[in-house]
Amino acid sequence: MSRNRLRRPSGRFGAIVVSRAGDWLRHSVVGLGVLGALSLVAFGGWSMVQRSSYFNIRTIEVGETPHLDRARIAALVGLEGPVNLFRFDARGAEEALAAHPWVATARVEKRMPDRVEIHLSERVPAAVVAIGALYIVDADGQPFIRATPAEAAGLPLVTGLSREGFEGQPAEARARVREALALGRQYERSPMAAARPLSNVHVGDGGRLELMLGRTRVVVGQGDLRGKLERLERIYETLTQRGVDATYILLDDKGQRSIVKEVAAVRPVMGSL
């Protein structure tokens, strides 16, 4: 059993082990000290770089947009005064630009040693939607800014929707706007548009679409928009031949009948000076 006991190292071997352990410990301490010193140097160097005016942003490459000029863009991203390139937050600048209602996409890139590139694209107005006030919507049907009279001029008008609808069911509300715009585009391409300009597209109950053509309300409904517009064209040809107009035209979804409320045509008043 004595042979199974753990023997203690001999005196000389034990001294060697202790000596090597001490050397390792001393080298480790020295190594940690060197790493610490290098870290301090690196930190000091990085701090100097962040304070150096050599890396101050001097060039801002940006393409102005119709609603954002160079000065406004610089203010939004915090580049109105000297800013060190390494302290400049490009991601934060992108978020600040994207928060502007007219900005569709924003990309900000830093270029050594003193340049920033800003790439912007603006939203494209597709129509004006009446939801309490007039708001401009994009092609997806998303309202993004309140419309001024100048901005609303020349854009299709969509009525019948509500602010509550956009807040409670935004996807459905946007889909209704897109459907209204699709009908409006088809009507504008028809031969009727020149003689009977489109005032607005109205979204009724259940998404029923209506056209306001001057004083005539045309209930189009949903589906087969092209076929219904062709029927509407024939109705107007008949009304013109008879010398009358209509205040109300209902196009049924089955294409079998239409209801027309006739009214005397408005004739221009002739006079002399």
TIMI-726305 format. One line per 4 residues: number of its first residue (from 1); their letters; for each residue x, y, z of N, C-alpha, C, O. Coordinates in steps of 0.2 Angstrom, whole numbers, plus 5000, padded with zeros to 4 digits. Layout:
NUM) A) X/Y/Z/X/Y/Z/X/Y/Z/X/Y/Z | ...
***
This chain:
1) MSRN) 5004/4994/5000/5000/5000/5000/5004/5006/5000/5002/5011/4998 | 5010/5006/5003/5015/5012/5003/5016/5014/4996/5018/5020/4995 | 5016/5010/4991/5018/5012/4984/5012/5016/4981/5014/5020/4976 | 5006/5015/4984/5001/5019/4981/5000/5026/4984/4996/5030/4982
5) RLRR) 5004/5028/4988/5004/5035/4991/5007/5040/4986/5012/5039/4983 | 5004/5046/4987/5006/5051/4983/5013/5054/4986/5013/5056/4991 | 5018/5054/4982/5024/5056/4984/5025/5063/4984/5023/5066/4978 | 5028/5066/4988/5030/5073/4988/5036/5074/4984/5041/5070/4984
9) PSGR) 5037/5080/4980/5043/5081/4976/5049/5081/4980/5049/5083/4986 | 5054/5079/4977/5060/5080/4981/5062/5087/4982/5059/5091/4979 | 5067/5088/4986/5068/5095/4988/5070/5099/4982/5068/5105/4981 | 5075/5096/4977/5077/5100/4971/5072/5101/4966/5071/5106/4963
13) FGAI) 5068/5096/4965/5062/5096/4960/5057/5101/4962/5054/5105/4958 | 5055/5101/4969/5051/5106/4972/5053/5113/4971/5049/5117/4969 | 5059/5114/4972/5062/5121/4971/5061/5123/4964/5060/5129/4962 | 5063/5119/4959/5062/5120/4952/5055/5122/4950/5054/5127/4947
17) VVSR) 5050/5118/4953/5043/5120/4951/5041/5127/4954/5038/5131/4951 | 5043/5128/4960/5041/5134/4963/5045/5140/4960/5042/5145/4959 | 5051/5139/4957/5054/5144/4954/5051/5146/4947/5050/5152/4945 | 5049/5140/4943/5045/5142/4937/5038/5145/4938/5036/5149/4934
21) AGDW) 5035/5143/4943/5029/5146/4945/5030/5154/4946/5026/5158/4944 | 5035/5155/4950/5036/5162/4951/5038/5166/4945/5036/5172/4944 | 5042/5163/4940/5043/5166/4934/5037/5168/4930/5036/5173/4927 | 5033/5163/4930/5027/5163/4926/5022/5169/4929/5020/5173/4925
25) LRHS) 5022/5169/4935/5018/5175/4938/5021/5182/4937/5017/5186/4936 | 5028/5182/4937/5031/5188/4936/5030/5191/4929/5028/5196/4927 | 5030/5186/4924/5029/5187/4917/5022/5190/4916/5021/5194/4912 | 5017/5186/4919/5010/5188/4918/5009/5195/4921/5005/5199/4917
29) VVGL) 5012/5197/4926/5011/5203/4929/5014/5209/4925/5011/5214/4923 | 5020/5207/4922/5023/5212/4917/5019/5213/4911/5018/5218/4909 | 5016/5207/4909/5012/5207/4902/5006/5211/4903/5004/5215/4899 | 5003/5210/4909/4997/5214/4910/4998/5221/4911/4994/5225/4909
33) GVLG) 5004/5223/4914/5006/5230/4914/5007/5233/4908/5005/5239/4906 | 5010/5229/4903/5011/5231/4896/5005/5233/4893/5004/5238/4889 | 5000/5228/4893/4994/5228/4890/4990/5234/4893/4987/5238/4889 | 4990/5235/4899/4987/5241/4902/4990/5247/4899/4986/5252/4898
37) ALSL) 4996/5248/4899/5000/5254/4896/4998/5255/4889/4996/5261/4887 | 4998/5250/4885/4996/5250/4878/4988/5253/4877/4987/5257/4873 | 4984/5250/4882/4977/5252/4882/4976/5259/4883/4972/5263/4880 | 4980/5262/4888/4980/5269/4890/4982/5273/4884/4979/5278/4883
41) VAFG) 4988/5271/4881/4990/5275/4875/4985/5275/4869/4984/5280/4866 | 4982/5269/4868/4977/5268/4863/4971/5273/4864/4969/5276/4860 | 4969/5273/4871/4963/5277/4873/4965/5284/4872/4961/5288/4870 | 4971/5286/4874/4973/5293/4873/4973/5295/4866/4972/5301/4864
45) GWSM) 4976/5290/4862/4976/5292/4855/4970/5293/4852/4968/5297/4848 | 4965/5288/4853/4958/5289/4851/4955/5295/4853/4951/5298/4849 | 4956/5297/4859/4953/5303/4862/4956/5309/4858/4952/5314/4857 | 4962/5309/4856/4965/5314/4852/4962/5315/4845/4961/5320/4843
49) VQRS) 4961/5309/4842/4958/5309/4836/4951/5312/4836/4949/5316/4831 | 4947/5310/4841/4941/5313/4841/4940/5320/4843/4935/5324/4841 | 4946/5323/4845/4946/5330/4847/4950/5334/4841/4950/5340/4841 | 4953/5331/4837/4957/5334/4832/4953/5337/4826/4948/5335/4824
53) SYFN) 4955/5344/4825/4951/5348/4820/4953/5345/4813/4949/5347/4808 | 4958/5341/4812/4960/5338/4806/4954/5334/4803/4953/5334/4797 | 4950/5331/4808/4945/5326/4806/4938/5330/4806/4933/5327/4806 | 4938/5337/4807/4932/5340/4807/4929/5340/4800/4932/5340/4795
57) IRTI) 4922/5339/4799/4919/5338/4793/4919/5345/4789/4916/5350/4792 | 4921/5345/4784/4922/5351/4780/4918/5350/4773/4916/5356/4770 | 4916/5344/4771/4913/5344/4765/4906/5340/4766/4907/5334/4769 | 4901/5342/4764/4894/5339/4764/4891/5338/4757/4889/5343/4754
61) EVGE) 4892/5332/4755/4889/5331/4748/4882/5329/4749/4880/5323/4751 | 4877/5333/4746/4870/5331/4747/4866/5334/4741/4868/5340/4739 | 4862/5330/4739/4857/5333/4733/4851/5336/4736/4847/5332/4740 | 4850/5342/4735/4844/5345/4737/4838/5342/4734/4838/5340/4729
65) TPHL) 4832/5342/4738/4826/5340/4735/4821/5346/4735/4822/5351/4738 | 4815/5345/4732/4810/5350/4732/4808/5353/4738/4806/5359/4739 | 4808/5349/4744/4806/5352/4750/4811/5352/4755/4810/5354/4761 | 4817/5350/4754/4823/5351/4758/4829/5354/4755/4832/5351/4751
69) DRAR) 4831/5360/4757/4837/5363/4754/4843/5361/4758/4842/5357/4764 | 4849/5363/4756/4855/5361/4759/4855/5363/4767/4857/5359/4771 | 4853/5369/4768/4853/5372/4775/4849/5368/4780/4851/5366/4785 | 4843/5366/4777/4838/5362/4781/4841/5355/4783/4840/5352/4788
73) IAAL) 4844/5352/4778/4847/5345/4778/4852/5345/4784/4853/5341/4788 | 4857/5350/4783/4862/5351/4788/4860/5352/4795/4863/5349/4800 | 4854/5356/4796/4852/5357/4802/4849/5350/4805/4849/5349/4811 | 4845/5346/4801/4842/5340/4803/4847/5335/4806/4846/5331/4810
77) VGLE) 4853/5335/4802/4858/5330/4804/4863/5333/4809/4868/5329/4811 | 4863/5339/4811/4867/5342/4816/4874/5344/4813/4879/5343/4817 | 4874/5346/4807/4880/5348/4804/4880/5356/4803/4883/5358/4798 | 4877/5360/4807/4877/5367/4806/4884/5370/4808/4885/5376/4806
81) GPVN) 4888/5367/4812/4894/5369/4814/4899/5364/4814/4898/5358/4811 | 4906/5365/4816/4911/5360/4816/4909/5354/4820/4907/5354/4826 | 4910/5348/4817/4909/5342/4820/4914/5337/4818/4916/5336/4812 | 4917/5333/4823/4922/5328/4821/4919/5322/4818/4914/5320/4820
85) LFRF) 4922/5320/4812/4920/5314/4809/4918/5308/4813/4913/5305/4812 | 4923/5307/4818/4922/5301/4822/4917/5302/4827/4915/5297/4830 | 4915/5308/4829/4910/5309/4834/4903/5310/4830/4898/5310/4833 | 4903/5310/4824/4897/5311/4820/4893/5304/4820/4896/5299/4818
89) DARG) 4887/5304/4822/4882/5298/4822/4879/5298/4815/4873/5301/4814 | 4881/5294/4811/4878/5293/4804/4871/5290/4805/4866/5292/4801 | 4871/5284/4809/4864/5281/4810/4859/5286/4813/4853/5286/4810 | 4861/5290/4818/4856/5294/4820/4854/5300/4815/4848/5302/4815
93) AEEA) 4859/5302/4811/4857/5306/4806/4852/5304/4801/4847/5307/4799 | 4853/5297/4799/4848/5294/4795/4841/5294/4798/4836/5295/4795 | 4841/5292/4804/4834/5292/4808/4831/5299/4808/4825/5300/4807 | 4835/5304/4809/4833/5311/4809/4830/5313/4803/4825/5316/4802
97) LAAH) 4833/5311/4797/4831/5313/4791/4824/5309/4789/4819/5312/4786 | 4824/5303/4791/4818/5298/4789/4812/5301/4793/4807/5299/4791 | 4813/5304/4799/4807/5307/4802/4804/5313/4799/4798/5314/4801 | 4807/5316/4794/4804/5321/4790/4799/5319/4786/4800/5314/4782
101) PWVA) 4793/5322/4786/4787/5319/4782/4788/5318/4775/4786/5313/4772 | 4793/5322/4772/4794/5322/4764/4799/5317/4763/4800/5315/4757 | 4803/5314/4767/4808/5310/4766/4806/5302/4765/4803/5300/4770 | 4807/5299/4759/4805/5292/4758/4811/5288/4761/4810/5283/4764
105) TARV) 4817/5289/4758/4823/5285/4760/4829/5290/4762/4829/5295/4759 | 4833/5288/4766/4839/5292/4768/4845/5287/4770/4844/5282/4773 | 4851/5289/4767/4857/5285/4768/4863/5290/4769/4864/5295/4765 | 4866/5290/4775/4872/5294/4777/4878/5290/4777/4878/5285/4781
109) EKRM) 4883/5292/4774/4890/5289/4774/4895/5294/4776/4896/5299/4773 | 4900/5291/4780/4906/5295/4782/4912/5293/4777/4913/5287/4776 | 4916/5298/4775/4921/5297/4771/4927/5300/4774/4927/5306/4776 | 4933/5297/4775/4939/5300/4778/4942/5305/4773/4941/5304/4767
113) PDRV) 4945/5310/4775/4945/5312/4782/4940/5317/4785/4940/5318/4791 | 4936/5320/4780/4932/5325/4782/4926/5326/4778/4924/5332/4777 | 4923/5321/4776/4918/5321/4771/4912/5317/4773/4913/5311/4776 | 4906/5320/4772/4900/5316/4773/4895/5316/4767/4895/5321/4764
117) EIHL) 4893/5310/4765/4888/5310/4759/4881/5308/4761/4880/5304/4765 | 4876/5312/4759/4869/5311/4761/4865/5310/4755/4865/5314/4750 | 4862/5304/4755/4858/5302/4749/4850/5302/4751/4849/5298/4756 | 4846/5306/4748/4839/5307/4750/4835/5305/4744/4837/5307/4738
121) SERV) 4829/5303/4745/4824/5302/4740/4817/5305/4744/4816/5303/4749 | 4813/5309/4740/4807/5311/4743/4801/5307/4741/4801/5303/4736 | 4796/5308/4745/4790/5304/4744/4787/5308/4737/4787/5314/4736 | 4783/5304/4733/4780/5307/4727/4772/5307/4729/4769/5302/4730
125) PAAV) 4770/5313/4729/4762/5314/4730/4758/5311/4725/4760/5311/4719 | 4753/5307/4727/4749/5304/4722/4742/5307/4722/4738/5306/4717 | 4740/5309/4728/4733/5312/4728/4732/5316/4735/4737/5316/4739 | 4726/5319/4736/4725/5322/4742/4719/5318/4745/4714/5317/4741
129) VAIG) 4719/5317/4751/4713/5313/4754/4710/5318/4760/4714/5321/4764 | 4704/5318/4760/4700/5323/4765/4698/5318/4771/4694/5314/4770 | 4702/5320/4776/4700/5316/4783/4700/5321/4788/4704/5322/4792 | 4695/5325/4788/4695/5331/4792/4698/5337/4789/4695/5342/4788
133) ALYI) 4704/5336/4788/4708/5341/4784/4711/5338/4778/4710/5332/4777 | 4714/5341/4774/4717/5338/4767/4724/5336/4769/4728/5340/4771 | 4725/5330/4767/4732/5327/4768/4734/5324/4761/4731/5321/4757 | 4741/5325/4760/4744/5322/4754/4745/5314/4755/4748/5313/4761
137) VDAD) 4744/5310/4751/4745/5303/4751/4750/5301/4746/4750/5304/4740 | 4754/5296/4747/4759/5293/4742/4755/5288/4738/4749/5287/4739 | 4759/5284/4734/4755/5279/4729/4753/5273/4733/4748/5270/4731 | 4755/5272/4739/4753/5267/4744/4747/5269/4747/4744/5265/4751
141) GQPF) 4745/5275/4747/4739/5277/4750/4740/5280/4757/4735/5281/4761 | 4746/5281/4759/4748/5283/4766/4748/5291/4766/4752/5294/4763 | 4744/5294/4771/4745/5301/4772/4751/5302/4775/4753/5299/4780 | 4755/5308/4773/4761/5309/4776/4762/5317/4778/4767/5318/4782
145) IRAT) 4758/5321/4775/4758/5328/4777/4752/5332/4776/4749/5330/4771 | 4750/5337/4780/4745/5341/4778/4746/5345/4772/4751/5348/4771 | 4741/5345/4768/4742/5349/4761/4741/5356/4761/4736/5358/4764 | 4745/5360/4758/4744/5367/4757/4740/5368/4751/4740/5363/4747
149) PAEA) 4736/5373/4750/4733/5374/4744/4737/5373/4737/4735/5371/4732 | 4743/5376/4738/4748/5375/4732/4750/5368/4731/4750/5366/4725 | 4751/5364/4736/4752/5357/4735/4747/5353/4733/4747/5348/4729 | 4740/5355/4735/4735/5351/4733/4732/5352/4726/4729/5348/4723
153) AGLP) 4734/5358/4723/4732/5359/4717/4735/5354/4711/4741/5353/4711 | 4730/5352/4707/4732/5347/4702/4732/5340/4704/4733/5336/4700 | 4731/5338/4711/4731/5331/4713/4724/5329/4713/4720/5333/4715 | 4723/5322/4712/4716/5319/4713/4714/5320/4720/4718/5320/4725
157) LVTG) 4708/5321/4721/4705/5321/4728/4701/5315/4729/4697/5313/4725 | 4702/5312/4735/4698/5306/4737/4695/5308/4744/4698/5311/4749 | 4688/5307/4744/4684/5309/4750/4680/5302/4752/4681/5297/4749 | 4677/5303/4758/4673/5298/4761/4677/5294/4766/4674/5290/4769
161) LSRE) 4683/5295/4767/4687/5291/4772/4687/5295/4778/4686/5301/4778 | 4690/5292/4784/4690/5296/4790/4697/5295/4793/4701/5290/4792 | 4699/5300/4798/4705/5299/4801/4705/5293/4806/4710/5289/4807 | 4699/5292/4809/4698/5286/4813/4700/5279/4809/4703/5274/4812
165) GFEG) 4698/5279/4803/4699/5273/4799/4706/5272/4798/4709/5266/4798 | 4710/5277/4796/4717/5277/4795/4721/5275/4802/4726/5271/4802 | 4718/5277/4807/4721/5275/4814/4720/5268/4816/4724/5265/4819 | 4713/5266/4815/4711/5260/4818/4712/5254/4813/4714/5249/4815
169) QPAE) 4712/5255/4806/4713/5250/4801/4717/5253/4795/4714/5254/4790 | 4723/5255/4797/4727/5258/4792/4728/5254/4785/4728/5257/4780 | 4729/5248/4786/4730/5244/4779/4724/5244/4775/4724/5245/4769 | 4718/5244/4778/4712/5244/4774/4711/5251/4771/4708/5252/4765
173) ARAR) 4712/5256/4775/4711/5263/4773/4716/5264/4767/4714/5267/4762 | 4722/5262/4767/4727/5263/4762/4724/5259/4755/4725/5262/4750 | 4722/5253/4756/4719/5250/4751/4713/5253/4747/4713/5253/4741 | 4709/5256/4751/4703/5260/4748/4706/5266/4744/4703/5267/4739
177) VREA) 4711/5269/4747/4714/5275/4743/4717/5272/4736/4716/5276/4731 | 4720/5267/4736/4723/5264/4730/4718/5262/4725/4719/5263/4719 | 4712/5259/4728/4707/5258/4723/4704/5264/4720/4702/5264/4714 | 4703/5269/4724/4700/5275/4722/4705/5278/4716/4702/5281/4711
181) LALG) 4711/5278/4718/4716/5281/4713/4716/5277/4706/4717/5280/4701 | 4715/5270/4707/4715/5266/4701/4709/5268/4697/4709/5269/4690 | 4703/5269/4700/4697/5271/4696/4698/5278/4693/4697/5279/4687 | 4701/5283/4697/4702/5290/4694/4707/5290/4688/4706/5293/4683
185) RQYE) 4712/5285/4688/4717/5285/4683/4713/5282/4676/4714/5285/4671 | 4709/5277/4677/4706/5274/4672/4701/5280/4669/4700/5280/4663 | 4697/5283/4673/4693/5288/4670/4696/5294/4667/4694/5296/4661 | 4702/5296/4669/4706/5301/4666/4708/5299/4659/4710/5304/4655
189) RSPM) 4709/5293/4658/4711/5290/4651/4705/5290/4646/4706/5288/4640 | 4699/5290/4649/4693/5289/4645/4692/5295/4641/4694/5301/4642 | 4688/5295/4635/4686/5300/4631/4681/5305/4635/4681/5311/4633 | 4678/5303/4640/4674/5307/4644/4677/5313/4648/4674/5318/4650
193) AAAR) 4684/5312/4650/4687/5316/4655/4688/5323/4652/4687/5328/4656 | 4688/5324/4646/4689/5331/4643/4683/5335/4644/4683/5341/4646 | 4677/5332/4643/4671/5336/4643/4668/5336/4650/4665/5341/4652 | 4670/5331/4654/4667/5330/4661/4673/5329/4666/4674/5323/4667
197) PLSN) 4676/5334/4668/4682/5334/4672/4680/5330/4679/4675/5331/4681 | 4685/5326/4681/4684/5323/4688/4685/5328/4693/4690/5331/4694 | 4680/5328/4698/4680/5333/4704/4684/5329/4709/4689/5331/4712 | 4681/5323/4711/4684/5319/4716/4682/5312/4715/4676/5310/4712
201) VHVG) 4685/5307/4718/4683/5300/4719/4681/5299/4726/4685/5301/4731 | 4675/5297/4727/4672/5296/4734/4672/5289/4736/4670/5284/4732 | 4674/5287/4742/4673/5280/4744/4667/5280/4749/4667/5283/4755 | 4662/5276/4747/4656/5275/4751/4656/5269/4756/4662/5266/4757
205) DGGR) 4651/5268/4758/4650/5262/4763/4653/5255/4759/4651/5254/4754 | 4656/5252/4763/4659/5245/4761/4664/5246/4755/4666/5241/4752 | 4667/5252/4754/4672/5253/4749/4669/5254/4742/4672/5254/4737 | 4662/5256/4742/4659/5257/4736/4662/5264/4733/4663/5269/4736
209) LELM) 4664/5264/4726/4667/5269/4723/4662/5273/4719/4658/5271/4716 | 4663/5280/4720/4659/5285/4716/4663/5290/4713/4668/5292/4716 | 4661/5292/4707/4664/5298/4704/4660/5304/4704/4654/5304/4703 | 4663/5310/4706/4659/5316/4705/4662/5320/4699/4668/5322/4699
213) LGRT) 4657/5320/4694/4659/5323/4688/4655/5330/4687/4649/5329/4685 | 4658/5335/4689/4654/5341/4690/4648/5340/4695/4649/5339/4701 | 4642/5341/4692/4636/5340/4697/4633/5333/4697/4628/5332/4700 | 4636/5329/4693/4634/5322/4692/4638/5317/4697/4644/5317/4697
217) RVVV) 4634/5314/4701/4637/5308/4705/4636/5302/4702/4630/5300/4700 | 4641/5298/4700/4641/5292/4697/4643/5286/4702/4649/5286/4704 | 4639/5282/4704/4640/5276/4708/4643/5271/4704/4639/5267/4700 | 4649/5269/4705/4653/5264/4701/4653/5257/4704/4652/5252/4701
221) GQGD) 4653/5257/4711/4653/5251/4715/4660/5248/4715/4665/5252/4715 | 4661/5242/4715/4667/5238/4715/4668/5233/4709/4662/5230/4707 | 4673/5232/4706/4674/5227/4701/4672/5229/4694/4668/5233/4693 | 4676/5226/4689/4674/5228/4682/4674/5235/4681/4669/5238/4678
225) LRGK) 4679/5239/4683/4679/5246/4682/4679/5248/4675/4676/5253/4673 | 4683/5245/4671/4684/5246/4664/4677/5245/4660/4675/5250/4657 | 4674/5240/4662/4667/5239/4659/4662/5244/4661/4658/5246/4657 | 4662/5246/4667/4657/5251/4669/4659/5258/4666/4654/5261/4665
229) LERL) 4665/5259/4665/4666/5266/4662/4664/5266/4655/4662/5271/4652 | 4665/5260/4652/4662/5260/4645/4655/5260/4645/4652/5264/4640 | 4651/5258/4649/4644/5258/4650/4642/5266/4651/4637/5269/4648 | 4646/5269/4656/4645/5276/4657/4646/5280/4651/4642/5285/4650
233) ERIY) 4651/5279/4647/4652/5283/4641/4646/5282/4636/4644/5287/4633 | 4643/5276/4636/4637/5275/4631/4631/5279/4634/4627/5282/4631 | 4630/5279/4641/4625/5283/4644/4626/5290/4643/4621/5294/4641 | 4632/5293/4643/4633/5300/4642/4631/5302/4634/4629/5307/4633
237) ETLT) 4633/5297/4630/4632/5298/4623/4624/5299/4622/4622/5303/4618 | 4620/5295/4625/4613/5295/4625/4610/5301/4628/4606/5305/4625 | 4613/5303/4633/4611/5310/4636/4612/5316/4632/4608/5320/4631 | 4618/5316/4629/4620/5321/4625/4615/5321/4618/4613/5327/4616
241) QRGV) 4613/5316/4616/4609/5315/4610/4602/5318/4612/4599/5321/4607 | 4600/5317/4618/4593/5319/4620/4593/5326/4623/4588/5329/4624 | 4599/5329/4623/4600/5336/4626/4598/5337/4633/4596/5342/4635 | 4600/5332/4637/4599/5332/4644/4605/5330/4648/4610/5328/4645
245) DATY) 4605/5331/4654/4611/5329/4659/4608/5325/4664/4602/5323/4664 | 4612/5323/4669/4610/5319/4674/4613/5321/4681/4619/5324/4681 | 4610/5320/4686/4612/5322/4693/4615/5316/4697/4619/5316/4701 | 4612/5310/4694/4614/5304/4698/4614/5298/4693/4609/5297/4689
249) ILLD) 4619/5294/4693/4620/5288/4688/4622/5282/4693/4627/5282/4696 | 4618/5277/4693/4620/5271/4697/4621/5265/4692/4617/5263/4688 | 4627/5263/4692/4629/5257/4688/4629/5251/4692/4633/5250/4697 | 4625/5246/4691/4625/5240/4695/4630/5235/4693/4633/5236/4688
253) DKGQ) 4632/5231/4698/4638/5227/4698/4637/5221/4693/4642/5219/4690 | 4631/5220/4691/4630/5214/4686/4630/5216/4679/4630/5212/4674 | 4630/5223/4678/4630/5225/4671/4624/5225/4667/4624/5225/4661 | 4618/5224/4670/4612/5223/4667/4608/5229/4667/4604/5230/4662
257) RSIV) 4609/5233/4671/4604/5239/4671/4608/5245/4674/4613/5244/4678 | 4606/5251/4673/4608/5257/4676/4603/5262/4678/4598/5262/4674 | 4603/5265/4683/4598/5270/4685/4601/5277/4684/4606/5279/4686 | 4597/5281/4680/4599/5288/4678/4594/5293/4680/4588/5292/4678
261) KEVA) 4596/5298/4684/4591/5303/4686/4593/5309/4682/4598/5313/4683 | 4588/5310/4677/4590/5315/4672/4588/5322/4674/4584/5323/4679 | 4591/5327/4672/4590/5334/4673/4591/5338/4667/4595/5336/4662 | 4588/5344/4666/4589/5348/4660/4597/5350/4660/4600/5352/4665
265) AVRP) 4599/5350/4654/4606/5352/4653/4607/5359/4654/4603/5363/4653 | 4613/5361/4657/4615/5368/4658/4617/5371/4652/4622/5369/4649 | 4614/5376/4650/4616/5379/4643/4619/5386/4645/4617/5390/4649 | 4624/5388/4641/4628/5394/4642/4623/5400/4641/4619/5400/4636
269) VMGS) 4624/5405/4645/4620/5411/4644/4623/5416/4639/4629/5418/4640 | 4620/5417/4633/4623/5422/4628/4621/5429/4630/4615/5430/4631 | 4625/5433/4629/4624/5440/4630/4628/5445/4626/4632/5442/4622 | 4627/5451/4626/4631/5456/4623/4634/5461/4627/4630/5463/4633
273) L) 4639/5464/4626/4642/5469/4630/4639/5476/4628/4640/5481/4631
***
